[in-house]
Structure formats: C-alpha cells, structure tokens
Amino acid sequence: MSDSPLRIHQTRSRANPGGMDVAKVLGDTTEPFRGRKPPWFKVPLPGGPKYRELTEMIRSEDLHTVCQEAACPNMGECWERGTATFMILGDTCTRRCGFCNVKTGKPTWNDPLEPARVARSVARMGLRHAVITSVDRDDLPDYGASAFVGVIRQIRRQAPGCKVEVLTPDFRGEMMPLAKVIAERPDVFNHNVEVAPRLYPVARRGSTWERSLRVLQNAKEMGGDEVVTKSGLMVGLGETLEEMVDAFGRLREKGVQVLTVGQYLRPTERHLPVVRYWHPDEFKALETAAYDLGFEHIAAGPLVRSSYHADEHVKQSRPGVGPVAAAG
C-alpha cells in the first residue's frame, strides 16, 4: 500500500476554488450563512394570478429565466414594468464562479429552435425590453454566439417593438464570436465584470479582468453609437470603496456607458461567504462617484441586479405597460 498522502480533489469547489484558502483574500471575518440580514433586504414576494400565468407560459415553452433561476427579489417589479431576462443555451454552465448558483458541468443539449421559442414568449408577454443572457458554453465552437444572433433576429421578427439587450459571456476573449453578436446591433451590449480586479482569483476562476475589459472595449468599437455598452459589479466580498471607484474608472476608459452595482448574497453554504453588507448610503456614494466619472446611467443598491430597470437604460418607444399587454 502506498505511503503517499491521500489526494483530496478540491478544484471543483466554489467556496475554495482550486483548493485555495479564500480567507487570505476575503479575511477571517465573514457573515454567517443563516445570520439575520439587514432590514433593507425585505421585499414582497412575487405572486398573484398574472405572475402565475406568466410562470406557466415560460414553463410551457421549456425556457429558463434568470429571474427564476436566481430567485431574483425584483422579479415581480420587473415583469410588471415589461422587462424579463431569458437564459439561453440550457441551464448548465461550463465554469464555476464562486458566487453563482447556476449549476455547472458538461452541457449536453443545444436546441436550435430555442431562439424562436424565446421570441414567441417575448411577444406573448408583451415585453418592451428583453434581456438575453446565457450560461458559459466553452464547449461550443463559437462559445454560443450564434444562439445570441438567432434570438436577436427572432425577436426583431416576432416582437419588433421590443428592445433587445444581450448579457454575454466573455467568449474566451475571441473577436469573431463577439463580432457576430455586435453585427446584429442589439440595443444594449452587457458583459459583467462582476467583482473588483483583486477578487478575480477567488470569485471568477477561469476568467480575467483584462479579458472582460477587452470584450467591452471591442464591443463599443464595433458597435459605435448604435450599441449602448454596459457592465455590472457586486459588493460584499471585502472590496473597498476605493477599489470599486477605481474599477468604475477603468470601465469608463473603455467606453462603458451604463453600470449596475448590487450586493452579493450567498446562495448556499457551498458558495463564497459574504464579508459584509453594504449600507444603502454607501451605494449612493458609489452612484455619485460613477456619475462623476461620466457614466450615462447607473443603478446602485442592495437589491440591484444587472437587469434591474434595464428598460431605463435606452429610450423606449412605448410605456412600460408590463407583460399584461398580450393578455387580452
């Protein structure tokens, strides 16, 4: 029998990516998983007959929305405003970010009819602003770019009055997949950097800050004034106000126009811990700093997510009557 020590495979852990000691980055003081959250996180749960009708509609089309997958606290509000975020290319991600609750593994399915089904739901829901995102699909030749192209084209055909925002992965930094998407001229191109640069080894293992910056810069250069560029970050993993403002400045240098900032909430005990909860006044300070840097629009607050009030980021041609528009 070998005397060599037992090797424990830890590379798939979200809370300890690559087996690293996250306390060296986040510190030893973190919030308990089942601890009491500050009062500003209390929001009414979505419900009611219209919400249930829309949930059943999405289920019947076998679609995924980030609103539901992430149990977003703003789901009811956004759906009533006429916005929703669809997640294409399945529900299995090829990466394993320390903050994300989407399941990870080897994807086995890519439905060529999904773009048409997404667009049909957008039309039936009467949306005026649809956000299309996806899991990372590093297993596909173009990393999923063709699926984004298909959805944009189908929404333009089936729901021509709806603005289209895409929230894409980094496409491994490759230019051609990005060029495919920008060529379709989405109204908004969003790619989230997620966290301050120092936290990438812990929170975004497999991604790099500089690669994400390049994606945003290239998107703006390719799309010009026809495409609004946007990014989002989280707080709560030990970053400082100064780190966040520095990150804002670097994004603005790459032409990013719209910014979202929200509080990280730990999905399970297997995910990275929350170091602290930022106070609403601190989010107000971030908002002020971002506007001072020249951003055109910023949404910053404890419950803000990357699609929060997404319809405000571009001029809309019709009022936010919400998904009840197609119910008659």
N, C-alpha and C positions, 0 to 999 in steps of 0.2 A: 504493500500500500504506500502511496506517495506521501512524503512528509511535507510537501508543499502546502501552503495555506489555502483554504477554500476561497476560490474567487467568487465574489458576490457581484452579479451583473446589476449595475445601477444606472446604466446610461439612458434608460427609458423613464426615469423619474422626473416628474415636473417640479417637485419641491426641491430636488437635489440634482439638477441637470449635470450629466456626466459624472455623477458621484461627488461633485464639488461641495464644499462647505459654504452654504449660502450665507451663514452668519458673518463670514468675512466680508461680504458685500453689504448685506442688509443690516448687520448689527445683531446684538443678542436680545434686544427689547422689541417684541412684536405684540400685536393684538391677539388675544385668544380667539380661536375659531368660533366658539359658541358664546363669545362675550357679547355684551349689550352694545348695540350700535348707537351712535348719536341720534338725537331726535329728528334731525333733518332728513333722515333716510326713510321716514314713514310716508308712504303714498298709498292711495286706494288701489286695490287690486282691480284689474280689468274684468268686466263681466257684462251681463245684460244680454238680451236676445240678439242684438246686432253683432256683438262680439262673437257670440257662439255661432251665428250664421256664417261669419267670415272664417272662423276657425275650421268649420266643417267644409267650406268651399276650398280652402287651401289643402286640407287633408284629402279631399276627393280627387284633387289634381296630383296628389303624391309629391307635393312641393315642400321645401324647407324654408322657413323664415328665421333670420337671426333674432327677430323679435321673440319668437317662441323658444328657439334652441337655447338662447342665453337668458330666458326668463326676464327680459328687459322690463324694468319698472315703468318705462314710458310708453309701453305698447298701446294701451288704451288711448292715451292722448294723441300719439302719432297717427294711429289708424283713423281717429276722428278728424284729424287735420287733412287726411288724404295722402298720407305717406306710409310706405311699408318697405322693409328690407328683405329681399329674397336671397337665399343662399343656394347657388347652383353648384353643379358638379358633385352632388352627393353630400353625405354628412361625415365622411371620413377624411381626415387631414393627414398629409404625409410628414408634417412637422409636429413638434410637441412643445409649444410655448408654455412657459411656467405659469401663466395667468389664465389660459384659455380653457374653456370647458368643452369645446368640440372634441369628439373622440378622435383618436389618432390610430393609424395603422396603414395597411396596404389597401387602397381603394380597389374595388372590383367592378364598378359599374359606371358607365358614362352614357347617358341617354341622349341620343341625337335629337329626340323630339322635345327635350326639356325647354329650349328657348321658346317654342310655340306655346307650350303649356304655361310658362311664366307670363308671357304676354297676354294670353287669354285671361288669366287671373287678374292681371293689372287692369285690363279693360272691364272685366266684370265687377271689380271692386271700385271702379270709377276713380282710380288714383290720379292725382295731378303731378305726383313726384314719386318715382320708383327708384329705390337704391338696389343695385345688383352687386352682390359680393360672392365670394366663393371660399371654399377650403383651399389650402395649398395643394396643388397637384403636380408635384415634381416628377411624377411618373409619366406624364404626358409629354409628347414631343414639343408642343408649344406651351406647356405648363397651363393649359386651359384657356389660352387667349381666344381661340376660335369659338368657344362657348359664349364668351362675353360678346363677341362680334354677332353671333346668332341672336342673342337676346336683344341687343340694341336694335338690330334690323327688324325683329319681330314686333317689338314694342312700337317702333315707328310706324309699322304697318297696321297693327291691330288697335293701338291706342295713341294715335298721332298727337293728341293734346297733352300727353304726359311727358314731363321732363324726365330725363334718364341720367342717373348718377351711378358710376361704377366705382366700387371699392375693391381694388385688385391686390393680389399678392405681388411680390417683387419680381416674378418671372425669372428668378435667379440672376437678375441683372441683364438679361439678354434684350437686345434692342428690337429684334423683329417681332416677338410677341407683343411688346408694348406698342410698336408702330401699327400693328393690325388693329388694336383697340382704339388708338387715337384717331386712326383714319376714319372711323365711324362717327367721329365728332360727338361723343357723349357730352351732355351739358356740363357735367362735373366729373373730373377725374380725381378720385380719392385713393391715397395709399397711406396707411397709418404707420408712423414710425414707432408708435406705442409708448415707448419709455425714453428717458434721458439716455444719452450715449453710454454712460458708465454702467448702466444696468443691463446692457445687451447680453453679456455672457450668462447672466442669470435668467433673464426673462425671455430672451429671443434667441436661444441657441439655434444655430443654423442660419441666422440672418446677420446682417451687419448694418450699422448706422449709415456708413458711407454709401453702401449699395442702395439703400432706401432713398437717400438724398439724390442720388443719380437718377433713380426712377422718376422722382418728382420733377427734377430739373429737365430731363429729357421730355417728359410729358408736356411741360409748358412750352418748350422749344418747338415741339412737333405740332401742338395744338394752337399755339398763339392765343389771340383774343377770343377765339371761338370756344375754347375749353377752359373752364374755371378749375384751378388746381387746389387741392385740399388735403389736409393731414390731421391726425389726431394723436393725442397722448393721454396717458393715465398718470395719476399721482398716487402715492400711498406705499411706495416701495423704498422709501428712505431718501428720495431725491430732495434737494434744497430748492428754494425759490430761485436762487441764482442759477442753478443748473437748468431749471425749466426755462428761464428767460433767455439763457444762452442758446438752448435748443431752439426756441422760437426764432431767435435772430438768424441762426443757420438755415432754418427753413425759409425764412423770408428772403434770404440771399439767393435762394434757388427759385424764387418766383411764386412760392406758395401764397395763395390769396385768402384761404379760409382755414380756420383752425378750430378744433374741438378739444376740450380738456375735461376729463371726468375722474372720479375716484375709483380706484381698483377695489373690488370686493372679492374676497376669496371664495371661489365656487365650492371647493371641498378641502378636506384636510390634506389631500394629496397635492394641493397646489401651493404656490408660494404664499407665505404669510403676509398679512398687512402690517406694515411697520407703524403707520399711524393714519388717522382720518383727518383730512384737511378740513378746516372750518370754511363755511361759505364766504367769509370775509377774505380769506386767502385766495379763493377762486376769483373774487372780484379784483384782487391785486394782479392776478395773472391776466385777467381780461384787460385791465388798464394797460399793463405792460405790452400786451400783444397789439392793441390799437396804436400805442405809441410807436411801435416798430413798423406800422403801416399795413397791417392785415386789414382786409376789407370787411371781414365778418368773423366774429369769434363767439362760440358758445362754451362757457366755462361754468361748471357747477358740480356738486357731488354726484348727481344722477345723470349728468350729460354723457351720452354715448355718441359714437361717430356719426350716427344718422339722426341725432336729436335735432328737431326743427330744420331738417335738411332742406325743406321747401323754401326756407327763408334765404338760402344761400344764392339763389338765382331768381331772376324776375319771373313771376308766374303769370300765365295768360288768363287764368281763371281762379276764382276764390276757393279757399280750402273747405269745400263742402263735405269733404270726407268720403269714405267708402260707401256711404248710403246712396251715392249718386246713381249707381246702377241697380238699385234695389227695386225700382218701380216697374 
